[in-house]
Amino acid sequence: MIEVENLRKEYGGFTAVEGSTFSVADGEVFGVIGPNGAGKTTTLKMLAGLVEPTSGSARVAGYDAQDSEMRQYLGFLPEESPLYEDMTPISYLEFFADLYDVPSKVATDRIHDTLDRLDLDHRDRRLGDVSKGMARKVAIARSLVNDPEVLVYDEPASGLDPLTTNYIIEFTRDLAESGKTVVFSAHNLFHVESICDRVVVMNDGRIVAGGSVEEIREEHGRTEYRVYTTVDVEGAIAENGAYCRVVESMDGVEETRDLAAAAGGEVEDIQTRTPSLEDIFLELAAESPDVEGRP
């Protein structure tokens, strides 16, 4: 559904995206994460055909991303998406449906169905008077008005309250389950980890890791075992009336067990700590060059 090969974008002498290669399958939720200035938004805009790559290629729904025909199969949601404030949600969505040549009856049914799924009331209220959460839902509905195969969302829940954020994240997963292909970026890595099938991590314009969350965790994360003993052993720290020794393998667990037994004690608890996507992201970001000042 999406094929990206050696994608590169330069602004003047500055490289915003360097050699990105990845693919996204039909019905997949694919996350693009990274710190500010990592190249995420530029990458998404190249997928949406809004920014022309300096070199490399991006194909979406079988079309080159720069082909105007591709836009019939794409729904794009930028991080900042101003609406026409004097319109109502219904008139606004009907306007965009007309731009896509969606037949009137089809558009009406699709618009109301989407707004029902988004749980959006007050459909005849002026857009300039709605909440930020409602406005974001209208923008999402706009991205669906042409019934696209591919959705590219840049921070779909940016700046929203936790309840609306969770609703939109779950709605994103529902879209994939209905057959849509979804590519999105988000700063909340818990949401990324919970709904994405695969992820790429960008920093300094490059992809520095990619795969499923489990694959990224296996390659870049370190599982820790916190072994609690009844006696003090080498490398342990007193904690909550016991002694805690942190090790990174089952061999270390067995070594701790032997040390405790030799000192006349025993292991009373073992806790496993698996790194989150955020833990790995922070470690990868720290390993890359400083990105301050990147666009």
KEKE-3310 file (N, C-alpha, C; in steps of 0.2 Angstrom, whole numbers, plus 5000, padded with zeros to 4 digits):
npx = (5004:5010:5025:5041:5057:5073:5071:5073:5075:5080:5082:5088:5104:5102:5098:5083:5077:5084:5088:5077:5069:5055:5040:5022:5009:4993:4979:4987:4993:5004:5017:5026:5039:5048:5060:5056:5059:5065:5061:5049:5037:5040:5042:5029:5022:5028:5023:5010:5010:5012:5025:5039:5050:5068:5076:5074:5060:5042:5028:5010:4996:4998:5002:5013:5018:5018:5009:4994:4982:4984:4978:4965:4964:4968:4968:4972:4978:4984:4995:4992:4976:4967:4949:4935:4928:4915:4907:4896:4899:4892:4890:4903:4909:4901:4905:4919:4917:4910:4921:4928:4920:4911:4895:4880:4870:4877:4888:4881:4876:4888:4895:4886:4887:4900:4902:4893:4900:4911:4905:4900:4891:4880:4880:4876:4881:4891:4907:4917:4914:4915:4922:4940:4942:4930:4932:4944:4938:4930:4939:4945:4934:4933:4945:4940:4930:4931:4932:4945:4958:4970:4977:4985:4991:4995:5000:4986:4979:4984:4986:4974:4961:4963:4952:4946:4957:4960:4948:4950:4962:4958:4948:4956:4962:4951:4948:4959:4955:4944:4949:4957:4973:4984:4995:5004:5010:5015:5017:5014:5020:5015:5002:5006:5013:5002:4993:5000:5005:5018:5033:5043:5058:5063:5077:5087:5084:5085:5080:5082:5078:5067:5052:5041:5035:5040:5050:5059:5061:5068:5079:5085:5082:5084:5081:5078:5081:5075:5081:5076:5083:5085:5096:5110:5119:5133:5133:5120:5106:5099:5081:5065:5065:5071:5084:5090:5095:5100:5100:5104:5101:5096:5106:5112:5102:5103:5115:5114:5105:5114:5123:5115:5112:5124:5127:5118:5105:5091:5082:5068:5059:5057:5057:5052:5058:5053:5058:5049:5042:5045:5056:5066:5066:5070:5083:5088:5087:5096:5108:5110:5115:5114:5099:5094:5087:5083:5071)
npy = (4994:5006:5012:5016:5022:5026:5039:5057:5073:5090:5106:5120:5120:5111:5095:5088:5075:5060:5047:5038:5022:5012:5001:5000:4990:4984:4989:4991:4999:5011:5018:5034:5040:5052:5065:5082:5090:5079:5075:5070:5076:5081:5070:5064:5074:5072:5059:5063:5070:5084:5089:5089:5076:5077:5067:5050:5039:5039:5029:5028:5019:5013:5023:5036:5048:5061:5061:5068:5060:5051:5057:5055:5043:5046:5052:5065:5072:5086:5092:5105:5111:5122:5127:5132:5144:5150:5141:5127:5110:5101:5108:5111:5099:5094:5103:5099:5086:5089:5094:5083:5077:5068:5060:5068:5061:5050:5057:5063:5052:5046:5057:5059:5046:5045:5055:5051:5039:5046:5052:5065:5078:5093:5097:5107:5119:5134:5133:5140:5141:5130:5117:5113:5099:5095:5101:5095:5082:5085:5088:5076:5069:5076:5071:5058:5060:5057:5043:5036:5025:5026:5033:5047:5054:5067:5069:5066:5068:5079:5091:5089:5085:5071:5062:5064:5062:5048:5043:5047:5040:5027:5027:5028:5015:5008:5012:5006:4993:4992:4991:5002:5009:5016:5029:5037:5050:5053:5061:5055:5041:5030:5028:5025:5013:5005:5004:5003:4993:4992:5002:5016:5024:5040:5051:5066:5067:5054:5037:5027:5016:5002:4992:4980:4984:4974:4969:4980:4982:4970:4972:4984:4987:4983:4970:4970:4962:4962:4957:4951:4948:4940:4943:4953:4955:4955:4969:4973:4983:4990:4989:4992:4984:4973:4966:4972:4967:4971:4964:4958:4946:4929:4921:4930:4931:4918:4918:4927:4920:4910:4918:4923:4911:4907:4916:4913:4916:4919:4920:4930:4936:4940:4952:4957:4969:4976:4986:5001:5008:5021:5022:5016:5024:5036:5033:5030:5043:5050:5044:5050:5064:5081:5089:5102:5116:5111:5111)
npz = (5000:5004:4999:5002:4997:4999:5003:5002:5008:5005:5011:5004:5009:5019:5026:5029:5029:5027:5017:5019:5021:5020:5021:5021:5025:5019:5029:5040:5055:5056:5065:5066:5074:5085:5091:5092:5076:5070:5058:5055:5052:5039:5032:5032:5025:5013:5009:5008:4997:4997:4999:4989:4986:4987:4982:4979:4982:4984:4985:4985:4988:4976:4967:4962:4975:4971:4961:4956:4955:4965:4977:4977:4984:4997:5014:5023:5038:5045:5058:5063:5059:5053:5052:5042:5050:5049:5044:5047:5055:5046:5034:5031:5029:5018:5008:5006:5002:4990:4983:4981:4972:4977:4976:4980:4989:4993:5000:5010:5018:5021:5028:5040:5045:5048:5058:5067:5072:5077:5088:5088:5092:5090:5076:5068:5073:5073:5067:5072:5085:5092:5103:5105:5104:5097:5085:5080:5078:5068:5058:5056:5051:5039:5033:5029:5020:5007:5007:5008:5005:5011:5026:5032:5046:5056:5072:5078:5090:5096:5109:5115:5127:5139:5138:5126:5118:5120:5114:5101:5097:5099:5089:5078:5078:5075:5062:5055:5057:5050:5037:5032:5029:5040:5043:5056:5066:5083:5099:5111:5117:5123:5118:5105:5106:5110:5100:5087:5074:5068:5070:5066:5071:5071:5070:5069:5056:5051:5050:5064:5070:5068:5066:5073:5090:5099:5092:5091:5104:5108:5100:5104:5117:5135:5145:5163:5178:5194:5208:5224:5240:5256:5263:5263:5248:5236:5227:5229:5235:5249:5251:5255:5267:5262:5251:5236:5220:5204:5189:5172:5166:5166:5170:5179:5188:5194:5199:5209:5217:5221:5228:5239:5245:5250:5259:5269:5267:5256:5240:5239:5230:5213:5201:5185:5173:5159:5145:5140:5125:5126:5134:5126:5115:5121:5124:5112:5106:5114:5109:5097:5086:5092:5089:5089:5083:5071:5057)
capx = (5000:5014:5032:5046:5063:5079:5068:5078:5073:5084:5080:5094:5110:5100:5095:5078:5076:5090:5088:5071:5066:5050:5034:5017:5005:4986:4976:4992:4994:5011:5019:5032:5040:5055:5059:5055:5064:5068:5060:5043:5032:5042:5041:5022:5020:5030:5019:5004:5011:5013:5032:5042:5057:5074:5078:5071:5053:5036:5022:5005:4990:5000:5003:5018:5015:5017:5004:4988:4977:4984:4975:4958:4965:4972:4965:4978:4977:4990:4995:4988:4971:4961:4943:4932:4924:4908:4903:4894:4902:4889:4891:4910:4911:4898:4910:4924:4914:4909:4928:4930:4915:4907:4888:4877:4867:4883:4891:4876:4876:4895:4896:4883:4889:4907:4900:4890:4906:4915:4901:4900:4884:4880:4882:4874:4884:4896:4914:4921:4911:4916:4928:4946:4941:4925:4936:4948:4934:4928:4945:4946:4929:4935:4950:4937:4924:4932:4932:4951:4962:4976:4976:4991:4989:5001:4998:4979:4976:4988:4983:4967:4960:4964:4946:4945:4963:4959:4943:4953:4967:4954:4945:4962:4963:4945:4949:4963:4951:4939:4952:4961:4980:4985:5002:5003:5015:5012:5022:5012:5022:5010:4997:5009:5014:4996:4989:5004:5008:5025:5035:5050:5060:5067:5081:5092:5082:5086:5077:5087:5076:5061:5050:5036:5038:5043:5057:5063:5063:5073:5086:5088:5080:5087:5076:5081:5078:5076:5081:5076:5085:5084:5102:5114:5124:5137:5129:5113:5104:5093:5075:5059:5066:5075:5090:5088:5101:5098:5104:5101:5100:5094:5112:5113:5097:5105:5121:5111:5103:5119:5126:5111:5112:5131:5127:5113:5098:5087:5079:5061:5055:5060:5053:5055:5056:5054:5058:5044:5045:5047:5063:5070:5066:5075:5090:5091:5088:5102:5114:5110:5118:5109:5094:5091:5087:5080:5064)
capy = (5000:5012:5010:5022:5020:5031:5046:5062:5080:5095:5113:5123:5115:5107:5089:5087:5068:5057:5040:5034:5017:5008:5000:4999:4985:4986:4988:4992:5005:5012:5024:5037:5044:5055:5071:5088:5091:5073:5074:5066:5080:5082:5063:5063:5078:5069:5054:5066:5074:5091:5091:5085:5074:5079:5061:5044:5038:5037:5027:5027:5016:5012:5030:5041:5052:5067:5061:5071:5055:5048:5061:5052:5038:5048:5056:5068:5077:5089:5094:5111:5110:5127:5125:5138:5145:5152:5135:5122:5104:5098:5112:5111:5092:5094:5107:5095:5080:5091:5095:5076:5074:5063:5061:5071:5056:5046:5061:5064:5046:5045:5062:5057:5040:5046:5060:5046:5035:5050:5054:5072:5082:5100:5097:5114:5124:5137:5129:5145:5141:5123:5115:5110:5092:5094:5104:5089:5077:5087:5088:5069:5067:5078:5066:5052:5061:5053:5036:5035:5019:5027:5039:5050:5058:5070:5071:5067:5070:5085:5096:5087:5082:5064:5058:5065:5059:5041:5042:5047:5035:5021:5027:5027:5008:5005:5013:5000:4986:4992:4990:5008:5009:5022:5031:5043:5052:5055:5061:5050:5034:5024:5027:5022:5006:5002:5003:5002:4986:4993:5009:5018:5029:5045:5056:5069:5066:5047:5031:5024:5009:5000:4985:4980:4986:4969:4968:4986:4981:4965:4974:4990:4987:4979:4968:4970:4957:4965:4951:4953:4943:4941:4945:4958:4952:4959:4973:4974:4989:4989:4992:4990:4978:4967:4968:4972:4967:4972:4960:4958:4940:4924:4919:4934:4929:4912:4920:4931:4915:4907:4922:4923:4905:4907:4921:4911:4919:4916:4925:4930:4939:4942:4956:4958:4976:4976:4993:5003:5011:5028:5021:5014:5031:5041:5030:5031:5050:5052:5042:5053:5071:5086:5091:5108:5121:5108:5113)
capz = (5000:5004:4998:5002:4995:5000:5002:5005:5007:5007:5011:5004:5010:5025:5025:5034:5029:5024:5015:5023:5017:5024:5018:5025:5022:5019:5035:5045:5058:5056:5068:5064:5080:5085:5094:5087:5071:5068:5051:5055:5048:5032:5029:5031:5020:5006:5008:5006:4990:4998:4998:4984:4988:4983:4979:4982:4979:4989:4982:4990:4984:4969:4964:4965:4980:4968:4956:4958:4955:4972:4982:4978:4989:5003:5018:5026:5043:5047:5065:5063:5054:5054:5049:5040:5056:5048:5042:5052:5053:5040:5028:5029:5026:5012:5004:5004:4998:4983:4980:4979:4967:4980:4975:4986:4993:4996:5004:5016:5022:5024:5033:5046:5048:5052:5064:5073:5074:5081:5093:5087:5092:5088:5069:5065:5077:5069:5069:5076:5092:5095:5106:5101:5103:5092:5079:5078:5076:5061:5054:5055:5047:5033:5030:5027:5016:5000:5008:5006:5007:5015:5030:5035:5052:5060:5079:5077:5096:5098:5113:5117:5134:5139:5136:5118:5115:5120:5109:5094:5097:5098:5082:5073:5077:5072:5055:5052:5057:5044:5031:5031:5031:5044:5045:5060:5071:5090:5104:5117:5115:5126:5113:5099:5108:5111:5094:5081:5072:5067:5071:5064:5076:5067:5074:5065:5049:5049:5053:5068:5072:5065:5067:5079:5096:5102:5088:5093:5111:5108:5097:5107:5124:5140:5151:5169:5183:5201:5213:5231:5244:5263:5266:5259:5244:5232:5222:5231:5238:5254:5248:5258:5271:5259:5247:5229:5216:5198:5184:5165:5163:5170:5174:5185:5194:5197:5203:5215:5221:5225:5233:5245:5249:5253:5265:5274:5265:5250:5236:5241:5225:5207:5197:5178:5170:5151:5143:5136:5119:5128:5137:5121:5112:5125:5124:5105:5105:5117:5105:5090:5087:5094:5083:5091:5077:5065:5056)
cpx = (5004:5022:5037:5053:5068:5076:5072:5074:5078:5081:5086:5100:5108:5096:5090:5076:5081:5089:5083:5069:5061:5044:5029:5012:4997:4983:4981:4991:5001:5013:5026:5034:5047:5054:5057:5060:5068:5066:5053:5038:5034:5041:5033:5019:5022:5026:5012:5004:5012:5020:5035:5049:5062:5076:5074:5063:5048:5030:5016:4999:4992:5002:5009:5015:5014:5012:4997:4982:4978:4980:4967:4958:4967:4968:4971:4975:4983:4989:4991:4983:4966:4955:4940:4927:4917:4904:4901:4898:4899:4891:4899:4912:4907:4902:4915:4922:4913:4916:4930:4925:4911:4899:4885:4874:4872:4886:4887:4877:4883:4897:4893:4885:4896:4906:4897:4896:4910:4912:4901:4893:4885:4883:4880:4877:4890:4903:4918:4919:4912:4922:4934:4945:4936:4928:4940:4944:4932:4933:4946:4941:4930:4940:4947:4931:4925:4933:4939:4954:4967:4975:4983:4989:4995:4998:4990:4976:4980:4984:4976:4967:4961:4958:4945:4951:4962:4954:4946:4958:4963:4950:4950:4962:4957:4945:4953:4959:4946:4942:4957:4968:4981:4993:5001:5009:5011:5018:5020:5014:5018:5005:5000:5010:5008:4993:4993:5006:5015:5026:5042:5051:5065:5071:5086:5090:5083:5082:5082:5085:5069:5059:5044:5039:5042:5050:5061:5065:5068:5080:5089:5086:5084:5082:5080:5077:5080:5075:5081:5078:5084:5090:5106:5119:5127:5133:5122:5112:5098:5087:5069:5060:5069:5081:5089:5094:5098:5102:5100:5100:5098:5100:5114:5108:5100:5111:5119:5109:5108:5123:5122:5112:5119:5131:5121:5106:5095:5084:5071:5057:5060:5055:5056:5053:5058:5053:5052:5047:5048:5055:5068:5071:5071:5082:5093:5092:5094:5108:5115:5113:5112:5105:5091:5092:5084:5073:5059)
cpy = (5006:5009:5016:5019:5026:5038:5051:5069:5085:5102:5117:5118:5110:5101:5088:5079:5065:5049:5036:5028:5013:5006:4999:4995:4987:4985:4989:4999:5006:5019:5027:5042:5047:5062:5077:5089:5085:5072:5070:5069:5080:5075:5062:5068:5075:5063:5057:5070:5081:5094:5087:5083:5077:5073:5055:5044:5037:5035:5025:5025:5015:5017:5033:5046:5059:5067:5063:5065:5051:5051:5058:5046:5039:5052:5059:5073:5080:5091:5100:5111:5115:5125:5132:5139:5147:5147:5131:5115:5101:5102:5112:5104:5091:5098:5103:5089:5083:5092:5088:5073:5068:5064:5063:5066:5052:5050:5062:5058:5045:5050:5060:5051:5041:5050:5055:5042:5039:5053:5062:5075:5089:5101:5104:5120:5127:5134:5134:5145:5134:5122:5113:5103:5091:5096:5098:5084:5079:5087:5080:5067:5070:5074:5060:5053:5058:5046:5033:5028:5020:5034:5041:5055:5061:5073:5072:5069:5075:5090:5095:5084:5074:5060:5058:5061:5051:5039:5042:5042:5028:5021:5026:5019:5005:5006:5008:4994:4986:4992:4996:5006:5016:5023:5037:5044:5054:5056:5057:5043:5028:5023:5023:5015:5002:5000:5001:4995:4986:5000:5010:5024:5034:5049:5059:5068:5059:5042:5027:5018:5008:4993:4986:4982:4981:4968:4974:4984:4975:4967:4980:4991:4982:4977:4967:4965:4960:4959:4953:4947:4945:4944:4950:4954:4957:4963:4975:4981:4988:4993:4989:4984:4972:4970:4967:4972:4967:4968:4960:4952:4935:4921:4923:4933:4923:4913:4923:4926:4912:4911:4923:4917:4904:4911:4919:4913:4915:4922:4924:4933:4941:4946:4958:4965:4976:4984:4995:5006:5018:5027:5020:5021:5036:5039:5031:5038:5052:5050:5046:5060:5075:5088:5098:5113:5118:5110:5108)
cpz = (5000:5003:4997:5001:4995:4999:5006:5003:5010:5006:5010:5004:5016:5023:5030:5034:5025:5023:5019:5018:5022:5019:5023:5022:5023:5026:5041:5049:5059:5059:5066:5070:5080:5089:5089:5083:5069:5060:5050:5050:5040:5029:5027:5025:5013:5004:5005:4999:4991:4998:4993:4986:4984:4979:4982:4979:4985:4985:4987:4986:4977:4965:4967:4969:4976:4962:4959:4959:4962:4977:4983:4983:4995:5007:5023:5032:5046:5055:5067:5057:5055:5050:5047:5046:5055:5046:5048:5050:5046:5034:5026:5026:5019:5006:5001:5000:4991:4979:4977:4974:4970:4979:4981:4991:4997:5001:5011:5021:5025:5029:5040:5049:5052:5058:5069:5076:5079:5087:5093:5087:5089:5081:5066:5069:5072:5072:5073:5084:5095:5098:5102:5099:5097:5085:5076:5075:5069:5056:5052:5050:5040:5029:5027:5022:5009:5001:5006:5008:5012:5019:5033:5040:5056:5066:5079:5084:5099:5102:5115:5124:5134:5137:5129:5115:5115:5115:5102:5092:5095:5091:5077:5072:5074:5064:5052:5052:5052:5037:5029:5033:5034:5045:5050:5064:5078:5095:5110:5115:5118:5121:5107:5100:5108:5105:5087:5080:5071:5068:5068:5069:5072:5072:5069:5057:5046:5053:5057:5071:5069:5066:5071:5085:5099:5098:5090:5100:5112:5105:5101:5115:5128:5145:5157:5174:5190:5206:5220:5235:5251:5266:5261:5255:5239:5227:5223:5235:5243:5251:5252:5262:5268:5255:5240:5225:5209:5193:5177:5162:5168:5174:5180:5190:5197:5201:5209:5220:5225:5230:5240:5249:5253:5259:5270:5273:5259:5246:5237:5235:5219:5203:5190:5176:5163:5149:5139:5130:5121:5130:5131:5116:5115:5124:5117:5103:5108:5113:5099:5091:5089:5088:5085:5084:5071:5064:5058)
residu = (MET:ILE:GLU:VAL:GLU:ASN:LEU:ARG:LYS:GLU:TYR:GLY:GLY:PHE:THR:ALA:VAL:GLU:GLY:SER:THR:PHE:SER:VAL:ALA:ASP:GLY:GLU:VAL:PHE:GLY:VAL:ILE:GLY:PRO:ASN:GLY:ALA:GLY:LYS:THR:THR:THR:LEU:LYS:MET:LEU:ALA:GLY:LEU:VAL:GLU:PRO:THR:SER:GLY:SER:ALA:ARG:VAL:ALA:GLY:TYR:ASP:ALA:GLN:ASP:SER:GLU:MET:ARG:GLN:TYR:LEU:GLY:PHE:LEU:PRO:GLU:GLU:SER:PRO:LEU:TYR:GLU:ASP:MET:THR:PRO:ILE:SER:TYR:LEU:GLU:PHE:PHE:ALA:ASP:LEU:TYR:ASP:VAL:PRO:SER:LYS:VAL:ALA:THR:ASP:ARG:ILE:HIS:ASP:THR:LEU:ASP:ARG:LEU:ASP:LEU:ASP:HIS:ARG:ASP:ARG:ARG:LEU:GLY:ASP:VAL:SER:LYS:GLY:MET:ALA:ARG:LYS:VAL:ALA:ILE:ALA:ARG:SER:LEU:VAL:ASN:ASP:PRO:GLU:VAL:LEU:VAL:TYR:ASP:GLU:PRO:ALA:SER:GLY:LEU:ASP:PRO:LEU:THR:THR:ASN:TYR:ILE:ILE:GLU:PHE:THR:ARG:ASP:LEU:ALA:GLU:SER:GLY:LYS:THR:VAL:VAL:PHE:SER:ALA:HIS:ASN:LEU:PHE:HIS:VAL:GLU:SER:ILE:CYS:ASP:ARG:VAL:VAL:VAL:MET:ASN:ASP:GLY:ARG:ILE:VAL:ALA:GLY:GLY:SER:VAL:GLU:GLU:ILE:ARG:GLU:GLU:HIS:GLY:ARG:THR:GLU:TYR:ARG:VAL:TYR:THR:THR:VAL:ASP:VAL:GLU:GLY:ALA:ILE:ALA:GLU:ASN:GLY:ALA:TYR:CYS:ARG:VAL:VAL:GLU:SER:MET:ASP:GLY:VAL:GLU:GLU:THR:ARG:ASP:LEU:ALA:ALA:ALA:ALA:GLY:GLY:GLU:VAL:GLU:ASP:ILE:GLN:THR:ARG:THR:PRO:SER:LEU:GLU:ASP:ILE:PHE:LEU:GLU:LEU:ALA:ALA:GLU:SER:PRO:ASP:VAL:GLU:GLY:ARG:PRO)
# end
